[in-house]
Amino acid sequence: MEQRVVFNEETCKSCKLCVNACPTNVIYLADYLNEKGYRPAVVTDQGNCISCGKCAQMCPDSVITVYRPEKVRKSV
């Protein structure tokens, strides 16, 4: 599965704004700590991510990159 949301884990400060903004509830705080001592946000199920970008809009530190998969057009 391609990654739709990527976090820069080393700069995430565990504020949970992205967790609360996610409409599909696929973002959680990790069980491990980053170099600064924070639990970075991670996507647990990229397949259920809808690439809405709400998490990136809420992030005060701009640590989230959202990729939107290209739509496949059907021939008529």
N, C-alpha and C positions, 0 to 999 in steps of 0.2 A: 504494500500500500504506500502510495506516495505521501510525503509529508505535506500537509496543508497549513499547519501552524508550526512555526519554529521559534523557540525561545532562546535568547542568549542567556543561558543559565548562570553564567558567572556574574552578570550584572542585575539579575532579578533580586528584589528585596522582599519577597514573600508578602506583598501587600494584600493579595487576594482579590484585587479589583477585577482582574480577568476571570477568576473563578466565579465570582458573583455575576459577571456580565454574560457568561456563556449560556446561550439558550438550550444547548444540547447536553450540558453538564458533563463535558469530556475533559475539563481542565481541573487538575488537582495539584496540591503541593507535594513535592517529592518526599520520600522517606530519608533522603540523604541531604547533606549540607553542601553549599557551594564554597568557594574559597573565602568568602566574606562571612560565612557562618549562617547564611539564610537557606531555607528550604525553597529551591526554585520551583516555579510552576512548570508542569509538564502536561502534555495531552496524552490521555490514556487510550484513546480510540480514534485514531486519525480517520478511520472509515466513516465514523458518525459525525465528524466535523463538517459543517456546512460552509465553511470559509466566509462567514458573514463579516468578520473583521471587528466585531464588537469588543473582543478582548484587546486588540491592538489600539482601539480608540480609547479605552479606559486606562491603558498603561501609562503612568506618569513618567517612566524612564525610557520609553520606546524600545523595549527589549524584545518585542514580538514582531515577527514577519509573517504575513498571511499570503499564501499562494492560492490562487483560484485556478482549478483545473479547467482546461479548455473544453468547451462543449463540443461533442461530436455531432456534426450535422448529418441528418439522414437524407439520402437521395430520394427524390420523388419519382 
